Amino acid sequence: MGQLDQMFRLDGRSALVVGAGSGIGRAVAAALAAFGAEVICADRDADAAAAAAVEVGGGALVLDLTDGPGSVAALSSIPTPHIAVTTPSVNVRKRIVDYTDDELDRVVDLNLKGTFRFVRTIGSRMADAGRGSIIGFSSVRSQTTEPGQGAYAATKAATVMLFRTLAAELGGAGVRANVVAPGVVETPLTAPIKAQPDWYQAYADKPILRRWAQPEELAGAVVYLASDASSYVTGTVLFVDGGWTAADGRYDPPS
């Protein structure tokens, strides 16, 4: 493993971050670069990818996970990274009985099928190289839900099992696969909630820490899972949720 003071360092390693154009992905790309990785910033928005690349001093890649052939072609255009992180997700907040097939397809196509295609392609190449760390993003919705979260929660639970299976299949080839599960994070995806004060405050009151997370607070978990500090960690879920899934109530009984 090397010296303990170097166990989080990523010098000499390459990293691919999908969704690096904004939110959690942007924070993750910056953190991996700060710890020494050479980062390729991938995003479906070419301008956002380019801006992130300038920010971290790395490369840019236009990548749309919902485009099957296109995503494979884009991934084939870069060398096999040592670290691969995928963050993009979409949510349509509607009750199951009101969902249309088109809305279901939109959520599943990115959150599940897009993620599946990504790990299939990157996992195969990492296995051939005999090393690598693949990191996906699930959610507290893989464990707890509420009205309007049916499709999203289902894809986030599926992401956990996808990565656990990936870990089981590729562990012998030297590839680790793990998932980070955030709670409520202030990102473009959650902007509609922030615009409604009552809804925003209700979510702020739920975690033990009584606040939302900032994207940068997810980055440390990714650095850990990408580095030698987690060399014996695979097939696991790291919750970074402020205690959302640890406590089931807000009332503090009198002593």
Secondary structure, DSSP 8 states (H G I E B T S, - for coil): ---GGGTT--TT-EEEEETTTSHHHHHHHHHHHHTT-EEEEEESSHHHHHHHHHHHT-EEEE--TT-HHHHHHHHHTS---SEEEE---------GGG--HHHHHHHHIIIIIIHHHHHHHHHHHHHHHT-EEEEEE--GGGT---TT-HHHHHHHHHHHHHHHHHHHHHGGGTEEEEEEEE-SB-SGGGHHHHTSHHHHHHHHHSSTT-S-B-THHHHHHHHHHHSGGGTT--S-EEEESTTTTT---------
